[in-house]
Amino acid sequence: MDILLTAVAALLLPVSLTVLVNMMVGPFLRRRSIRAEQELPSSISILIPARNEERNIGILLEHLRAQEVRDFSVVVLDDGSDDDTAEIVRRHAREDARIRLIDGEPLPAGWTGKNWACHQLSLAANGDILLFVDADVRPSPHAVADTLGAFTTHEADAVSAFPQQILHGAAARLIVPIMDLILYGFLPLPLVHRTRTPSLAAANGQWIAFRREAYDRIGGHAGVRAEIVEDIALARRVKRHGGTMLLTAGAGSVACRMYEGFAEVREGFSKNFFAAFGFNPYAFSAALLFMLAVFVLPYAMLFTTWWQAALPAVALNLFFRLLLSWRAGHGVLSALLHPIGVLGAVFIGIEGMLHRYRRGAVRWKDRHIPVGGQPS
């Protein structure tokens, strides 16, 4: 067991180093200095797919209307909502001519709902930059300027950000930060931008922007029409077509309130976690076992005679979780209860995998989405 725990500590060293680099060096989306508006790309279309988002859409539009950059347009697509989503958008559109509502067309075979909505939005947009935003995002007043500036500063074809998570409720505080741990612990953000390797490409569909010519060159959302994790697929297409993909940490610029309560956390993780591994049960199972071994086992060993051998691994876990709590805004309690959050994420991951094999689909926004097929 001493040898095993030493090996676990050795495995945690590169994870800790990756978190350190990402959290201290970035890149971060937030501005490092004030940029003159004339230095930014000339126009931007902000595109929002919305399905039953009455809880979020009004707040997002208020945040967008308060942006420091004034030259932009907003197009919201109502994807068959049966709540007050459309009426809330219409009210904002009456007050602000930059906002427009369009109705979504029926979902064709072979498309997922979000990809079809984003494709329609791209056809309605006229900006040089297309910024796709989820309704639950909360941008700071300088978020759009930060995004536009990133295109110029980094000479990027696409820019994406992982928002700082707004955490409410025990389940969200414990489990949602595990997403950030997986991202910031296993993906060196500087390499996403500096390499052409598609396997080192990632993005977040909550806040992702493209130069119009780059979006058209990769085939847009039509090129990933059946993908459930379309953001990563789009990032890889950017690199395969010779473009540059900039992935940033959004803390300080863009925030998001993704889930409230265990039911929403469970549904969201079930959709994305297994899908991020290409629905490969072997790779996914190996990843879950790895998480249990390096993030949970050392804490369990504290209650055995091997507790001293477990201390280095526990210390490394605490190091990167406290660093994430500071820079990504997770909160200290989340870091201290780290193994419980990992166990929750692993449980939801296993459940999502079993659900996929029982029903041949994942569930999201009251739709069952067959892998590679049409939602029902």
The 8 nearest C-alpha neighbors of each residue, nearest first, counted from 0:
[[1, 3, 2, 4, 305, 308, 5, 300],
 [2, 0, 4, 3, 308, 5, 305, 309],
 [1, 3, 5, 0, 4, 6, 7, 308],
 [4, 2, 0, 6, 5, 1, 7, 8],
 [3, 5, 7, 1, 6, 2, 309, 0],
 [6, 4, 2, 8, 7, 3, 1, 9],
 [5, 7, 9, 3, 4, 8, 2, 10],
 [8, 6, 4, 10, 9, 5, 293, 3],
 [7, 9, 312, 11, 5, 6, 10, 311],
 [8, 10, 6, 7, 12, 11, 5, 13],
 [11, 9, 7, 8, 12, 6, 13, 14],
 [10, 12, 8, 14, 9, 13, 15, 7],
 [11, 13, 15, 9, 14, 10, 16, 8],
 [14, 12, 16, 15, 11, 17, 10, 9],
 [15, 13, 184, 11, 17, 12, 16, 185],
 [14, 16, 12, 18, 13, 17, 319, 11],
 [15, 17, 13, 19, 14, 18, 12, 20],
 [18, 16, 14, 20, 184, 19, 15, 187],
 [17, 19, 184, 21, 15, 183, 16, 20],
 [20, 18, 16, 22, 17, 21, 23, 15],
 [19, 21, 17, 24, 23, 18, 22, 16],
 [22, 20, 25, 18, 24, 19, 23, 17],
 [21, 23, 19, 20, 25, 18, 24, 326],
 [22, 24, 20, 21, 19, 25, 326, 18],
 [25, 23, 20, 21, 22, 26, 27, 19],
 [26, 24, 21, 27, 22, 23, 248, 188],
 [25, 27, 247, 24, 248, 189, 28, 188],
 [28, 26, 248, 25, 247, 29, 249, 250],
 [27, 29, 249, 247, 248, 145, 252, 30],
 [30, 28, 252, 27, 145, 251, 31, 249],
 [29, 31, 32, 145, 28, 33, 148, 141],
 [30, 32, 29, 33, 28, 27, 34, 145],
 [33, 31, 30, 34, 29, 35, 145, 148],
 [34, 32, 35, 30, 31, 36, 144, 145],
 [35, 33, 36, 32, 38, 148, 39, 30],
 [34, 36, 37, 38, 33, 39, 148, 144],
 [35, 37, 38, 39, 34, 68, 144, 40],
 [36, 38, 35, 39, 41, 40, 34, 148],
 [39, 37, 36, 35, 40, 34, 148, 151],
 [38, 40, 36, 37, 148, 147, 41, 151],
 [41, 39, 42, 147, 38, 127, 151, 128],
 [40, 42, 39, 127, 43, 37, 70, 126],
 [43, 41, 126, 127, 71, 40, 70, 128],
 [42, 44, 126, 128, 71, 127, 129, 45],
 [43, 45, 126, 72, 129, 71, 73, 124],
 [46, 44, 73, 130, 131, 72, 129, 74],
 [45, 47, 131, 74, 130, 73, 75, 132],
 [46, 48, 75, 132, 133, 131, 49, 76],
 [49, 47, 76, 116, 75, 117, 133, 77],
 [50, 48, 77, 78, 76, 52, 47, 134],
 [49, 51, 78, 80, 52, 77, 79, 48],
 [52, 50, 80, 82, 53, 84, 81, 49],
 [51, 53, 54, 55, 50, 84, 56, 49],
 [54, 52, 84, 83, 55, 56, 51, 82],
 [53, 55, 52, 56, 57, 58, 51, 84],
 [56, 54, 52, 135, 58, 53, 57, 134],
 [55, 57, 59, 134, 58, 52, 53, 60],
 [56, 58, 60, 59, 55, 87, 61, 88],
 [57, 59, 61, 56, 55, 60, 62, 137],
 [60, 58, 62, 56, 61, 57, 137, 63],
 [61, 59, 63, 57, 62, 58, 64, 56],
 [62, 60, 58, 64, 59, 63, 57, 65],
 [61, 63, 59, 65, 60, 64, 138, 58],
 [64, 62, 60, 65, 66, 61, 59, 138],
 [63, 65, 61, 62, 66, 60, 95, 69],
 [64, 66, 62, 63, 140, 61, 67, 139],
 [67, 65, 140, 63, 68, 64, 141, 69],
 [66, 68, 141, 140, 69, 65, 144, 143],
 [69, 67, 66, 144, 70, 143, 36, 71],
 [68, 70, 71, 67, 66, 64, 65, 72],
 [71, 69, 68, 42, 72, 43, 41, 97],
 [72, 70, 43, 44, 42, 69, 73, 97],
 [71, 73, 97, 44, 45, 98, 43, 74],
 [72, 74, 98, 45, 44, 97, 46, 99],
 [75, 73, 99, 46, 100, 98, 47, 45],
 [76, 74, 47, 100, 48, 46, 101, 99],
 [77, 75, 101, 48, 102, 49, 103, 100],
 [76, 78, 102, 49, 103, 79, 50, 80],
 [79, 77, 50, 103, 80, 49, 76, 102],
 [78, 80, 77, 50, 81, 103, 102, 51],
 [81, 79, 51, 50, 82, 78, 77, 84],
 [80, 82, 51, 79, 83, 84, 50, 85],
 [81, 83, 80, 51, 84, 53, 52, 85],
 [84, 82, 86, 53, 85, 87, 81, 51],
 [85, 83, 53, 87, 52, 86, 82, 51],
 [84, 86, 88, 87, 83, 89, 77, 80],
 [87, 85, 89, 83, 88, 84, 90, 82],
 [86, 88, 90, 84, 85, 89, 57, 83],
 [87, 89, 85, 91, 86, 90, 92, 84],
 [90, 88, 92, 86, 91, 87, 85, 93],
 [91, 89, 87, 93, 88, 92, 86, 94],
 [90, 92, 94, 88, 93, 89, 95, 87],
 [91, 93, 98, 89, 95, 94, 90, 99],
 [94, 92, 90, 91, 95, 89, 96, 98],
 [93, 95, 91, 92, 90, 96, 98, 89],
 [96, 94, 92, 97, 93, 98, 91, 64],
 [97, 95, 98, 92, 94, 93, 99, 72],
 [96, 98, 72, 95, 73, 99, 71, 92],
 [99, 97, 73, 92, 96, 95, 74, 72],
 [98, 100, 74, 92, 73, 75, 97, 101],
 [101, 99, 75, 74, 76, 88, 89, 102],
 [102, 100, 76, 75, 77, 103, 99, 74],
 [103, 101, 77, 76, 104, 78, 100, 79],
 [102, 104, 78, 77, 76, 101, 116, 105],
 [103, 105, 106, 102, 78, 119, 116, 79],
 [106, 104, 107, 103, 79, 78, 115, 112],
 [105, 107, 104, 112, 108, 115, 110, 111],
 [108, 106, 110, 105, 109, 373, 115, 104],
 [109, 107, 373, 110, 106, 372, 374, 111],
 [108, 110, 373, 372, 225, 107, 371, 224],
 [111, 109, 224, 225, 108, 373, 115, 107],
 [110, 112, 225, 114, 113, 373, 374, 224],
 [111, 113, 115, 114, 116, 110, 106, 374],
 [112, 114, 116, 115, 111, 117, 48, 110],
 [115, 113, 117, 116, 111, 220, 224, 112],
 [114, 116, 118, 112, 113, 117, 110, 111],
 [115, 117, 113, 119, 114, 118, 48, 112],
 [118, 116, 120, 114, 119, 115, 113, 121],
 [119, 117, 115, 121, 120, 220, 116, 114],
 [120, 118, 122, 116, 117, 121, 115, 123],
 [119, 121, 117, 123, 122, 118, 46, 116],
 [120, 122, 118, 124, 123, 119, 117, 129],
 [121, 123, 119, 120, 124, 118, 125, 117],
 [122, 124, 120, 121, 119, 125, 74, 101],
 [125, 123, 121, 122, 44, 126, 120, 74],
 [124, 126, 44, 123, 127, 43, 122, 121],
 [127, 125, 43, 44, 42, 128, 124, 129],
 [126, 128, 211, 42, 43, 210, 129, 125],
 [129, 127, 43, 210, 126, 211, 209, 44],
 [128, 130, 44, 209, 208, 43, 45, 211],
 [131, 129, 208, 45, 207, 46, 44, 132],
 [132, 130, 46, 207, 206, 47, 45, 208],
 [133, 131, 206, 205, 47, 46, 130, 134],
 [134, 132, 205, 135, 136, 47, 48, 206],
 [133, 135, 56, 136, 55, 59, 49, 132],
 [134, 136, 55, 133, 256, 255, 257, 137],
 [137, 135, 255, 134, 133, 254, 138, 59],
 [136, 138, 254, 255, 59, 253, 135, 139],
 [139, 137, 253, 142, 254, 62, 136, 252],
 [138, 140, 142, 252, 141, 253, 137, 62],
 [141, 139, 66, 67, 142, 65, 138, 62],
 [140, 142, 144, 139, 143, 67, 145, 66],
 [143, 141, 145, 252, 139, 144, 138, 140],
 [142, 144, 146, 145, 141, 147, 68, 66],
 [145, 143, 147, 141, 146, 142, 68, 148],
 [146, 144, 142, 148, 143, 30, 147, 29],
 [147, 145, 143, 149, 144, 148, 142, 28],
 [146, 148, 144, 149, 150, 145, 39, 143],
 [147, 149, 145, 151, 146, 150, 39, 144],
 [148, 150, 152, 146, 151, 147, 153, 145],
 [151, 149, 155, 154, 148, 147, 153, 152],
 [150, 152, 154, 148, 149, 153, 39, 147],
 [153, 151, 149, 150, 154, 148, 155, 147],
 [152, 154, 155, 151, 150, 149, 245, 148],
 [155, 153, 151, 150, 152, 156, 149, 243],
 [156, 154, 150, 243, 153, 157, 244, 245],
 [155, 157, 243, 210, 242, 209, 213, 244],
 [156, 158, 209, 244, 155, 208, 245, 210],
 [159, 157, 245, 208, 207, 246, 244, 209],
 [158, 160, 207, 246, 202, 206, 203, 247],
 [161, 159, 247, 249, 248, 206, 246, 162],
 [160, 162, 249, 248, 203, 247, 163, 159],
 [163, 161, 249, 254, 253, 255, 160, 164],
 [162, 164, 254, 250, 249, 327, 255, 253],
 [163, 165, 255, 254, 166, 162, 256, 257],
 [166, 164, 256, 255, 163, 254, 167, 257],
 [165, 167, 172, 171, 164, 168, 256, 329],
 [168, 166, 171, 259, 172, 165, 169, 260],
 [169, 167, 171, 170, 260, 172, 259, 166],
 [168, 170, 172, 171, 173, 167, 260, 261],
 [171, 169, 261, 173, 172, 168, 174, 260],
 [170, 172, 175, 174, 173, 168, 169, 166],
 [173, 171, 169, 166, 170, 174, 333, 168],
 [172, 174, 340, 170, 333, 171, 169, 175],
 [173, 175, 340, 171, 177, 176, 170, 344],
 [174, 176, 171, 177, 178, 173, 172, 264],
 [177, 175, 179, 178, 174, 180, 329, 173],
 [176, 178, 180, 175, 179, 174, 181, 341],
 [179, 177, 176, 181, 180, 175, 182, 174],
 [178, 180, 182, 176, 177, 181, 183, 175],
 [179, 181, 177, 184, 183, 178, 182, 176],
 [182, 180, 178, 184, 179, 183, 185, 177],
 [183, 181, 179, 180, 184, 186, 185, 178],
 [182, 184, 18, 180, 186, 179, 185, 181],
 [185, 183, 14, 18, 181, 180, 17, 182],
 [184, 186, 182, 183, 181, 14, 187, 17],
 [185, 187, 182, 183, 188, 184, 17, 199],
 [188, 186, 190, 189, 17, 21, 185, 183],
 [187, 189, 191, 190, 186, 21, 246, 25],
 [190, 188, 191, 192, 187, 193, 26, 25],
 [189, 191, 193, 192, 188, 194, 187, 199],
 [192, 190, 188, 200, 199, 189, 193, 194],
 [191, 193, 245, 244, 190, 189, 194, 243],
 [192, 194, 190, 191, 189, 195, 243, 244],
 [195, 193, 196, 190, 192, 191, 199, 243],
 [194, 196, 238, 197, 193, 241, 243, 239],
 [195, 197, 199, 198, 194, 238, 200, 239],
 [198, 196, 235, 200, 199, 238, 195, 239],
 [199, 197, 200, 196, 235, 201, 195, 191],
 [200, 198, 197, 196, 191, 201, 190, 194],
 [201, 199, 197, 235, 191, 198, 234, 231],
 [200, 202, 231, 234, 199, 246, 235, 191],
 [201, 203, 231, 230, 159, 234, 246, 204],
 [204, 202, 205, 230, 161, 159, 206, 160],
 [203, 205, 230, 206, 207, 202, 131, 132],
 [204, 206, 133, 132, 203, 207, 136, 131],
 [207, 205, 132, 204, 159, 160, 131, 203],
 [206, 208, 159, 131, 204, 130, 158, 203],
 [209, 207, 130, 158, 129, 157, 131, 159],
 [210, 208, 157, 129, 128, 214, 211, 156],
 [209, 211, 128, 213, 156, 212, 127, 214],
 [210, 212, 214, 127, 213, 128, 209, 215],
 [211, 213, 215, 214, 210, 216, 127, 209],
 [212, 214, 216, 210, 211, 215, 156, 217],
 [215, 213, 219, 211, 216, 212, 217, 209],
 [214, 216, 218, 212, 213, 217, 219, 211],
 [215, 217, 213, 214, 218, 212, 219, 240],
 [218, 216, 214, 215, 219, 236, 237, 213],
 [219, 217, 222, 215, 216, 221, 214, 220],
 [218, 220, 214, 221, 215, 217, 222, 118],
 [219, 221, 222, 223, 118, 114, 224, 218],
 [222, 220, 224, 219, 223, 218, 118, 114],
 [221, 223, 218, 220, 219, 224, 217, 233],
 [224, 222, 220, 226, 221, 225, 229, 232],
 [223, 225, 110, 221, 114, 222, 226, 220],
 [224, 226, 110, 371, 111, 223, 109, 372],
 [227, 225, 229, 223, 228, 224, 371, 111],
 [226, 228, 229, 225, 274, 111, 370, 271],
 [229, 227, 226, 230, 231, 274, 275, 232],
 [228, 230, 232, 226, 227, 231, 233, 223],
 [229, 231, 204, 233, 202, 232, 203, 228],
 [230, 232, 201, 234, 202, 233, 229, 228],
 [231, 233, 229, 235, 230, 234, 236, 223],
 [234, 232, 236, 230, 235, 231, 229, 237],
 [235, 233, 231, 237, 236, 201, 232, 200],
 [234, 236, 197, 232, 238, 200, 237, 233],
 [235, 237, 239, 233, 238, 234, 217, 240],
 [238, 236, 242, 234, 235, 240, 239, 217],
 [237, 239, 242, 241, 235, 240, 236, 197],
 [240, 238, 236, 241, 237, 235, 197, 242],
 [239, 241, 238, 237, 242, 236, 217, 216],
 [240, 242, 238, 239, 237, 243, 195, 236],
 [243, 241, 238, 237, 240, 156, 244, 239],
 [242, 244, 155, 156, 238, 192, 245, 157],
 [245, 243, 157, 192, 155, 156, 158, 246],
 [246, 244, 158, 192, 157, 155, 159, 247],
 [247, 245, 159, 160, 158, 202, 188, 244],
 [248, 246, 160, 27, 26, 28, 249, 159],
 [247, 249, 27, 161, 160, 250, 28, 26],
 [248, 250, 162, 160, 253, 161, 28, 252],
 [251, 249, 163, 252, 248, 327, 162, 253],
 [250, 252, 29, 249, 253, 163, 139, 254],
 [251, 253, 29, 142, 139, 249, 250, 138],
 [254, 252, 138, 162, 249, 139, 137, 250],
 [255, 253, 163, 162, 137, 164, 136, 138],
 [256, 254, 136, 164, 137, 165, 162, 257],
 [255, 257, 165, 135, 164, 258, 136, 166],
 [256, 258, 255, 135, 259, 164, 165, 136],
 [259, 257, 263, 264, 256, 260, 171, 267],
 [260, 258, 263, 167, 168, 171, 261, 264],
 [261, 259, 262, 263, 168, 170, 264, 258],
 [260, 262, 264, 170, 263, 265, 259, 171],
 [263, 261, 265, 264, 260, 266, 259, 258],
 [264, 262, 266, 258, 265, 261, 260, 259],
 [265, 263, 261, 267, 258, 262, 266, 268],
 [264, 266, 262, 263, 268, 267, 261, 269],
 [265, 267, 263, 269, 264, 268, 262, 270],
 [268, 266, 264, 270, 269, 265, 263, 271],
 [267, 269, 271, 270, 272, 265, 266, 264],
 [268, 270, 351, 266, 267, 271, 265, 272],
 [271, 269, 267, 268, 361, 272, 266, 362],
 [272, 270, 274, 268, 269, 273, 275, 267],
 [271, 273, 268, 275, 274, 269, 348, 270],
 [274, 272, 275, 276, 278, 271, 352, 348],
 [273, 275, 277, 271, 278, 276, 272, 228],
 [274, 276, 272, 273, 277, 271, 228, 278],
 [277, 275, 274, 278, 273, 279, 283, 282],
 [276, 278, 274, 279, 275, 273, 283, 280],
 [279, 277, 274, 276, 273, 280, 275, 283],
 [278, 280, 277, 282, 281, 276, 283, 273],
 [281, 279, 283, 282, 284, 278, 352, 273],
 [282, 280, 284, 283, 279, 285, 286, 278],
 [283, 281, 285, 284, 279, 280, 286, 276],
 [282, 284, 280, 286, 285, 281, 276, 279],
 [285, 283, 287, 281, 286, 282, 280, 288],
 [284, 286, 288, 282, 283, 287, 289, 281],
 [287, 285, 289, 283, 284, 288, 282, 290],
 [288, 286, 290, 284, 289, 285, 345, 283],
 [289, 287, 291, 285, 290, 286, 292, 284],
 [288, 290, 286, 292, 287, 291, 285, 293],
 [291, 289, 287, 288, 292, 294, 293, 286],
 [290, 292, 295, 288, 289, 294, 293, 296],
 [291, 293, 289, 296, 290, 294, 295, 288],
 [292, 294, 290, 7, 291, 295, 289, 296],
 [293, 295, 290, 291, 292, 338, 296, 316],
 [296, 294, 338, 291, 298, 297, 292, 293],
 [295, 297, 299, 292, 298, 291, 293, 300],
 [298, 296, 309, 300, 299, 295, 313, 312],
 [299, 297, 301, 300, 296, 295, 313, 338],
 [298, 300, 296, 301, 297, 302, 295, 303],
 [299, 301, 297, 303, 302, 298, 306, 305],
 [300, 302, 306, 298, 299, 303, 309, 297],
 [303, 301, 300, 299, 306, 304, 298, 305],
 [304, 302, 300, 305, 301, 306, 299, 307],
 [303, 305, 306, 302, 300, 301, 307, 308],
 [306, 304, 303, 308, 307, 300, 309, 301],
 [305, 307, 301, 309, 300, 308, 304, 303],
 [306, 308, 309, 310, 305, 301, 304, 311],
 [307, 309, 305, 306, 310, 1, 4, 311],
 [310, 308, 306, 297, 307, 312, 311, 4],
 [309, 311, 313, 307, 312, 308, 314, 306],
 [312, 310, 314, 313, 309, 8, 315, 308],
 [313, 311, 8, 315, 314, 310, 309, 297],
 [312, 314, 310, 316, 315, 311, 297, 317],
 [313, 315, 311, 317, 312, 316, 310, 318],
 [314, 316, 318, 312, 317, 313, 311, 319],
 [317, 315, 313, 314, 318, 319, 320, 312],
 [316, 318, 314, 320, 315, 319, 321, 313],
 [319, 317, 315, 321, 316, 320, 314, 322],
 [318, 320, 322, 321, 15, 317, 316, 323],
 [319, 321, 334, 323, 317, 322, 318, 324],
 [320, 322, 324, 323, 318, 319, 334, 317],
 [323, 321, 319, 325, 320, 324, 326, 318],
 [324, 322, 320, 327, 326, 325, 321, 319],
 [323, 325, 329, 321, 328, 330, 322, 327],
 [324, 326, 322, 323, 328, 327, 321, 329],
 [325, 327, 323, 328, 324, 322, 22, 250],
 [328, 326, 323, 324, 329, 163, 325, 250],
 [329, 327, 324, 325, 326, 330, 163, 323],
 [328, 330, 324, 327, 333, 176, 323, 331],
 [331, 329, 324, 332, 333, 328, 334, 325],
 [330, 332, 334, 333, 324, 335, 321, 329],
 [333, 331, 335, 334, 330, 336, 329, 172],
 [332, 334, 336, 331, 173, 335, 330, 337],
 [335, 333, 337, 320, 331, 332, 336, 321],
 [334, 336, 332, 337, 333, 331, 317, 320],
 [337, 335, 333, 334, 339, 338, 332, 340],
 [336, 338, 334, 340, 335, 339, 333, 341],
 [339, 337, 295, 341, 340, 336, 294, 342],
 [340, 338, 342, 341, 337, 336, 343, 173],
 [341, 339, 173, 174, 343, 337, 338, 342],
 [340, 342, 338, 344, 343, 339, 345, 337],
 [343, 341, 345, 339, 340, 344, 346, 338],
 [342, 344, 340, 346, 341, 345, 174, 339],
 [343, 345, 341, 347, 346, 342, 174, 348],
 [346, 344, 348, 342, 347, 343, 341, 287],
 [347, 345, 343, 349, 348, 344, 342, 350],
 [348, 346, 350, 344, 345, 349, 351, 269],
 [347, 349, 345, 351, 346, 350, 344, 269],
 [350, 348, 352, 346, 351, 347, 345, 353],
 [349, 351, 347, 353, 348, 352, 354, 346],
 [352, 350, 269, 354, 348, 349, 353, 347],
 [351, 353, 349, 355, 354, 350, 273, 348],
 [354, 352, 350, 356, 355, 351, 357, 349],
 [355, 353, 351, 357, 352, 356, 358, 350],
 [354, 356, 359, 360, 352, 353, 358, 357],
 [357, 355, 353, 359, 354, 358, 352, 360],
 [358, 356, 354, 355, 359, 353, 360, 352],
 [357, 359, 360, 355, 356, 354, 361, 369],
 [360, 358, 355, 356, 369, 357, 370, 361],
 [361, 359, 369, 355, 368, 358, 367, 370],
 [360, 362, 368, 270, 367, 355, 369, 363],
 [361, 363, 367, 366, 368, 270, 360, 365],
 [362, 364, 366, 365, 367, 270, 361, 266],
 [363, 365, 366, 362, 50, 51, 367, 266],
 [366, 364, 363, 362, 367, 375, 368, 374],
 [367, 365, 363, 364, 362, 375, 374, 368],
 [366, 368, 362, 374, 375, 361, 360, 369],
 [367, 369, 374, 360, 361, 362, 366, 370],
 [370, 368, 360, 372, 359, 371, 374, 373],
 [369, 371, 372, 360, 368, 359, 227, 225],
 [372, 370, 225, 369, 226, 109, 373, 110],
 [373, 371, 369, 109, 370, 225, 374, 110],
 [372, 374, 109, 108, 110, 111, 369, 368],
 [375, 373, 368, 367, 366, 111, 369, 372],
 [374, 367, 366, 373, 368, 369, 365, 372]]
